[in-house]
Amino acid sequence: MEQIRSLRGHARTLVRELGMLDQRCGRLDLSPVQAHLLIELDESPLSINQLADRLRVDKSNASRPLTRLAELGLVDYLDNPDDGRSKLVRLTSLGRQKLATLHREMDGYVARALAQLSPQEQAIVSQGLALYGRALARSRQQQELVITRLQATDNTAMAAIIRQVSAEYGLTADRGFSVADPQLDDLFGFYREEGQGYWVVKGADGQLLGGTGIGPVAGSPGTCELQKMYLAADGRGLGLGKRLALYALAQARAMGYRRCYLETTACLGEALALYRSLGFQPSSRLGDSGHHDCEITLALELTGAAD
């Protein structure tokens, strides 16, 4: 909670210092919303719906400032060739002049702020803002999704996802992959033991989109294995893989594990990239999962694990 409140405080400082609470954007006679609209229109004309979506506002909250921009001669309207019921908004020549002035003023504002920082600090700020922006976007995309512990009623759907994804990537049941595991049709029963767990992500309609599990590694005290992480096609591209993995790792820490191990294969390129981005490093093979065709073995030290 302390970290959350701290981040919110920093965000409020940014909002205040950037003048987002004012009715003017710098010294220009533009509101922040109007300024954002001009910037979005820089490359090509857009419909009001498209502009509202890009600015994450209601259509009415985009229409009113657009009307004012039109009154000022900064934008005008075109027929939409793809939809006769709507119009496209474009910048006028006067609007482009205004946008150029806006960029000069805002670039100068940011340049003066960056002048307070070393090159290394500037890179940290840029990377941090980019990371937080992506996280906010992912959070918005995932706001109707929930992660919950696997229930017996989820067995059939989760087994189907594992089989579908395995077939998609050519992981067949006659080889040493998870799809061949005897417990595949009763993951709920298998992951009920202490030190184990399996969690699934579901949509607002209850549709199961994927899941992942944690289990102990035989002969390696304090080490768990990240197991059976699969996402259906509908669950990809939303950042759910990372969210699921981070959730499972947090659960592993709470269980007292100090290290997490996993086995994967090169054909699962997206998953492999995710594991590496989380800090997993090459490891010797541990335990005897039976997944002998998973040629890549990785491990991650779980700092801050529960005692």
Contacts in CASP RR format, 6 or more apart in sequence:
PFRMAT RR
TARGET T0000
AUTHOR 0000-0000-0000
METHOD contacts of the structure
MODEL  1
MEQIRSLRGHARTLVRELGMLDQRCGRLDLSPVQAHLLIELDESPLSINQ
LADRLRVDKSNASRPLTRLAELGLVDYLDNPDDGRSKLVRLTSLGRQKLA
TLHREMDGYVARALAQLSPQEQAIVSQGLALYGRALARSRQQQELVITRL
QATDNTAMAAIIRQVSAEYGLTADRGFSVADPQLDDLFGFYREEGQGYWV
VKGADGQLLGGTGIGPVAGSPGTCELQKMYLAADGRGLGLGKRLALYALA
QARAMGYRRCYLETTACLGEALALYRSLGFQPSSRLGDSGHHDCEITLAL
ELTGAAD
7 132 0 8 1.000
15 21 0 8 1.000
19 25 0 8 1.000
19 26 0 8 1.000
19 32 0 8 1.000
20 32 0 8 1.000
22 32 0 8 1.000
23 31 0 8 1.000
24 30 0 8 1.000
24 31 0 8 1.000
25 31 0 8 1.000
25 32 0 8 1.000
25 34 0 8 1.000
25 35 0 8 1.000
25 102 0 8 1.000
25 106 0 8 1.000
26 105 0 8 1.000
26 106 0 8 1.000
26 109 0 8 1.000
27 105 0 8 1.000
28 35 0 8 1.000
28 98 0 8 1.000
28 101 0 8 1.000
28 102 0 8 1.000
28 105 0 8 1.000
30 38 0 8 1.000
30 98 0 8 1.000
30 102 0 8 1.000
31 65 0 8 1.000
33 55 0 8 1.000
33 57 0 8 1.000
33 61 0 8 1.000
33 62 0 8 1.000
33 65 0 8 1.000
34 65 0 8 1.000
34 68 0 8 1.000
34 69 0 8 1.000
35 102 0 8 1.000
36 55 0 8 1.000
37 51 0 8 1.000
37 55 0 8 1.000
37 62 0 8 1.000
37 65 0 8 1.000
37 66 0 8 1.000
37 69 0 8 1.000
37 75 0 8 1.000
37 89 0 8 1.000
38 69 0 8 1.000
38 74 0 8 1.000
38 75 0 8 1.000
38 91 0 8 1.000
38 95 0 8 1.000
38 98 0 8 1.000
38 99 0 8 1.000
38 102 0 8 1.000
39 99 0 8 1.000
39 102 0 8 1.000
40 46 0 8 1.000
40 51 0 8 1.000
40 54 0 8 1.000
40 55 0 8 1.000
41 51 0 8 1.000
41 75 0 8 1.000
41 89 0 8 1.000
41 90 0 8 1.000
41 91 0 8 1.000
42 91 0 8 1.000
42 99 0 8 1.000
44 90 0 8 1.000
45 78 0 8 1.000
45 88 0 8 1.000
45 89 0 8 1.000
45 90 0 8 1.000
46 54 0 8 1.000
46 88 0 8 1.000
46 89 0 8 1.000
47 80 0 8 1.000
47 83 0 8 1.000
47 86 0 8 1.000
47 87 0 8 1.000
47 88 0 8 1.000
47 89 0 8 1.000
48 59 0 8 1.000
48 62 0 8 1.000
48 63 0 8 1.000
48 66 0 8 1.000
48 86 0 8 1.000
48 87 0 8 1.000
48 89 0 8 1.000
49 59 0 8 1.000
49 86 0 8 1.000
51 62 0 8 1.000
51 66 0 8 1.000
51 89 0 8 1.000
52 58 0 8 1.000
52 59 0 8 1.000
52 61 0 8 1.000
52 62 0 8 1.000
55 61 0 8 1.000
55 62 0 8 1.000
56 140 0 8 1.000
66 75 0 8 1.000
66 89 0 8 1.000
69 75 0 8 1.000
70 76 0 8 1.000
70 77 0 8 1.000
72 94 0 8 1.000
73 92 0 8 1.000
73 94 0 8 1.000
73 95 0 8 1.000
74 91 0 8 1.000
74 92 0 8 1.000
74 94 0 8 1.000
74 95 0 8 1.000
74 98 0 8 1.000
75 89 0 8 1.000
75 90 0 8 1.000
75 91 0 8 1.000
75 92 0 8 1.000
75 95 0 8 1.000
76 89 0 8 1.000
76 90 0 8 1.000
76 92 0 8 1.000
77 87 0 8 1.000
77 88 0 8 1.000
77 89 0 8 1.000
77 90 0 8 1.000
78 87 0 8 1.000
78 88 0 8 1.000
78 89 0 8 1.000
78 90 0 8 1.000
79 87 0 8 1.000
79 88 0 8 1.000
80 86 0 8 1.000
80 87 0 8 1.000
80 88 0 8 1.000
91 99 0 8 1.000
114 122 0 8 1.000
114 125 0 8 1.000
117 125 0 8 1.000
138 238 0 8 1.000
138 239 0 8 1.000
138 243 0 8 1.000
141 238 0 8 1.000
141 239 0 8 1.000
142 238 0 8 1.000
142 239 0 8 1.000
142 240 0 8 1.000
142 243 0 8 1.000
144 203 0 8 1.000
144 204 0 8 1.000
145 201 0 8 1.000
145 202 0 8 1.000
145 203 0 8 1.000
145 204 0 8 1.000
145 209 0 8 1.000
145 238 0 8 1.000
145 240 0 8 1.000
146 201 0 8 1.000
146 202 0 8 1.000
146 203 0 8 1.000
147 199 0 8 1.000
147 200 0 8 1.000
147 201 0 8 1.000
147 243 0 8 1.000
147 244 0 8 1.000
147 247 0 8 1.000
148 199 0 8 1.000
148 200 0 8 1.000
148 202 0 8 1.000
149 197 0 8 1.000
149 198 0 8 1.000
149 199 0 8 1.000
149 200 0 8 1.000
150 158 0 8 1.000
150 187 0 8 1.000
150 188 0 8 1.000
150 191 0 8 1.000
150 197 0 8 1.000
150 198 0 8 1.000
150 199 0 8 1.000
150 200 0 8 1.000
150 211 0 8 1.000
151 188 0 8 1.000
152 188 0 8 1.000
152 189 0 8 1.000
154 187 0 8 1.000
154 188 0 8 1.000
154 200 0 8 1.000
154 208 0 8 1.000
155 185 0 8 1.000
155 186 0 8 1.000
155 187 0 8 1.000
155 188 0 8 1.000
156 185 0 8 1.000
157 208 0 8 1.000
158 187 0 8 1.000
158 198 0 8 1.000
158 200 0 8 1.000
158 208 0 8 1.000
158 210 0 8 1.000
158 211 0 8 1.000
158 230 0 8 1.000
159 184 0 8 1.000
159 185 0 8 1.000
159 187 0 8 1.000
161 208 0 8 1.000
161 209 0 8 1.000
161 210 0 8 1.000
161 211 0 8 1.000
161 230 0 8 1.000
161 231 0 8 1.000
161 232 0 8 1.000
162 178 0 8 1.000
162 179 0 8 1.000
162 184 0 8 1.000
162 228 0 8 1.000
162 230 0 8 1.000
163 179 0 8 1.000
163 184 0 8 1.000
164 232 0 8 1.000
165 171 0 8 1.000
165 230 0 8 1.000
165 231 0 8 1.000
165 232 0 8 1.000
166 172 0 8 1.000
166 173 0 8 1.000
166 177 0 8 1.000
166 178 0 8 1.000
166 179 0 8 1.000
166 230 0 8 1.000
168 233 0 8 1.000
169 267 0 8 1.000
169 268 0 8 1.000
170 267 0 8 1.000
171 177 0 8 1.000
171 178 0 8 1.000
171 179 0 8 1.000
171 265 0 8 1.000
171 267 0 8 1.000
172 179 0 8 1.000
173 179 0 8 1.000
173 180 0 8 1.000
174 180 0 8 1.000
175 293 0 8 1.000
176 290 0 8 1.000
176 291 0 8 1.000
176 292 0 8 1.000
176 293 0 8 1.000
176 294 0 8 1.000
177 265 0 8 1.000
177 291 0 8 1.000
177 293 0 8 1.000
177 294 0 8 1.000
178 184 0 8 1.000
178 227 0 8 1.000
178 228 0 8 1.000
178 291 0 8 1.000
181 228 0 8 1.000
183 189 0 8 1.000
183 190 0 8 1.000
187 198 0 8 1.000
187 228 0 8 1.000
188 198 0 8 1.000
190 196 0 8 1.000
190 198 0 8 1.000
191 197 0 8 1.000
191 198 0 8 1.000
191 213 0 8 1.000
191 215 0 8 1.000
195 214 0 8 1.000
195 215 0 8 1.000
195 216 0 8 1.000
195 224 0 8 1.000
195 255 0 8 1.000
196 213 0 8 1.000
196 214 0 8 1.000
196 215 0 8 1.000
196 216 0 8 1.000
197 213 0 8 1.000
197 214 0 8 1.000
197 215 0 8 1.000
197 251 0 8 1.000
198 211 0 8 1.000
198 212 0 8 1.000
198 213 0 8 1.000
198 214 0 8 1.000
198 228 0 8 1.000
199 211 0 8 1.000
199 212 0 8 1.000
199 213 0 8 1.000
199 244 0 8 1.000
199 247 0 8 1.000
199 248 0 8 1.000
199 251 0 8 1.000
200 208 0 8 1.000
200 209 0 8 1.000
200 210 0 8 1.000
200 211 0 8 1.000
201 208 0 8 1.000
201 209 0 8 1.000
201 210 0 8 1.000
201 211 0 8 1.000
201 235 0 8 1.000
201 240 0 8 1.000
201 243 0 8 1.000
201 244 0 8 1.000
202 208 0 8 1.000
202 209 0 8 1.000
203 209 0 8 1.000
207 234 0 8 1.000
208 232 0 8 1.000
209 231 0 8 1.000
209 232 0 8 1.000
209 234 0 8 1.000
209 235 0 8 1.000
209 240 0 8 1.000
210 230 0 8 1.000
210 231 0 8 1.000
210 232 0 8 1.000
210 235 0 8 1.000
210 240 0 8 1.000
210 244 0 8 1.000
211 228 0 8 1.000
211 229 0 8 1.000
211 230 0 8 1.000
211 231 0 8 1.000
211 244 0 8 1.000
212 226 0 8 1.000
212 227 0 8 1.000
212 228 0 8 1.000
212 229 0 8 1.000
212 230 0 8 1.000
212 241 0 8 1.000
212 244 0 8 1.000
212 245 0 8 1.000
212 248 0 8 1.000
213 226 0 8 1.000
213 227 0 8 1.000
213 228 0 8 1.000
213 229 0 8 1.000
213 248 0 8 1.000
214 224 0 8 1.000
214 225 0 8 1.000
214 226 0 8 1.000
214 227 0 8 1.000
214 248 0 8 1.000
214 251 0 8 1.000
214 252 0 8 1.000
214 255 0 8 1.000
214 257 0 8 1.000
214 260 0 8 1.000
215 224 0 8 1.000
215 225 0 8 1.000
215 227 0 8 1.000
216 222 0 8 1.000
216 223 0 8 1.000
216 224 0 8 1.000
216 225 0 8 1.000
217 223 0 8 1.000
217 224 0 8 1.000
217 225 0 8 1.000
217 261 0 8 1.000
217 286 0 8 1.000
217 287 0 8 1.000
218 287 0 8 1.000
218 288 0 8 1.000
219 286 0 8 1.000
219 287 0 8 1.000
220 259 0 8 1.000
220 261 0 8 1.000
220 286 0 8 1.000
220 287 0 8 1.000
222 256 0 8 1.000
222 257 0 8 1.000
222 258 0 8 1.000
222 259 0 8 1.000
223 257 0 8 1.000
223 258 0 8 1.000
223 259 0 8 1.000
223 260 0 8 1.000
223 261 0 8 1.000
223 286 0 8 1.000
223 299 0 8 1.000
224 252 0 8 1.000
224 255 0 8 1.000
224 257 0 8 1.000
224 259 0 8 1.000
224 260 0 8 1.000
224 261 0 8 1.000
225 260 0 8 1.000
225 261 0 8 1.000
225 262 0 8 1.000
225 263 0 8 1.000
225 286 0 8 1.000
225 289 0 8 1.000
226 245 0 8 1.000
226 248 0 8 1.000
226 249 0 8 1.000
226 252 0 8 1.000
226 260 0 8 1.000
226 261 0 8 1.000
226 262 0 8 1.000
227 262 0 8 1.000
229 241 0 8 1.000
229 244 0 8 1.000
229 245 0 8 1.000
229 248 0 8 1.000
229 271 0 8 1.000
231 240 0 8 1.000
231 241 0 8 1.000
231 244 0 8 1.000
236 270 0 8 1.000
241 274 0 8 1.000
242 274 0 8 1.000
242 277 0 8 1.000
242 278 0 8 1.000
245 274 0 8 1.000
245 275 0 8 1.000
245 278 0 8 1.000
246 278 0 8 1.000
249 260 0 8 1.000
249 278 0 8 1.000
249 300 0 8 1.000
249 302 0 8 1.000
252 260 0 8 1.000
252 302 0 8 1.000
252 305 0 8 1.000
253 302 0 8 1.000
253 304 0 8 1.000
253 305 0 8 1.000
253 306 0 8 1.000
254 306 0 8 1.000
255 306 0 8 1.000
256 305 0 8 1.000
256 306 0 8 1.000
256 307 0 8 1.000
257 302 0 8 1.000
257 305 0 8 1.000
258 301 0 8 1.000
258 302 0 8 1.000
258 305 0 8 1.000
259 299 0 8 1.000
259 300 0 8 1.000
259 301 0 8 1.000
259 302 0 8 1.000
260 280 0 8 1.000
260 299 0 8 1.000
260 300 0 8 1.000
260 302 0 8 1.000
261 283 0 8 1.000
261 286 0 8 1.000
261 297 0 8 1.000
261 298 0 8 1.000
261 299 0 8 1.000
262 275 0 8 1.000
262 280 0 8 1.000
262 297 0 8 1.000
262 298 0 8 1.000
262 299 0 8 1.000
263 285 0 8 1.000
263 289 0 8 1.000
263 291 0 8 1.000
263 294 0 8 1.000
263 296 0 8 1.000
263 297 0 8 1.000
263 298 0 8 1.000
264 271 0 8 1.000
264 272 0 8 1.000
264 275 0 8 1.000
264 294 0 8 1.000
264 296 0 8 1.000
264 298 0 8 1.000
265 293 0 8 1.000
265 294 0 8 1.000
265 295 0 8 1.000
265 296 0 8 1.000
266 272 0 8 1.000
266 295 0 8 1.000
266 296 0 8 1.000
272 296 0 8 1.000
275 298 0 8 1.000
276 298 0 8 1.000
278 300 0 8 1.000
279 300 0 8 1.000
280 298 0 8 1.000
280 299 0 8 1.000
280 300 0 8 1.000
281 298 0 8 1.000
281 299 0 8 1.000
281 300 0 8 1.000
282 296 0 8 1.000
282 297 0 8 1.000
282 298 0 8 1.000
283 297 0 8 1.000
283 298 0 8 1.000
283 299 0 8 1.000
284 297 0 8 1.000
285 297 0 8 1.000
286 297 0 8 1.000
286 299 0 8 1.000
END
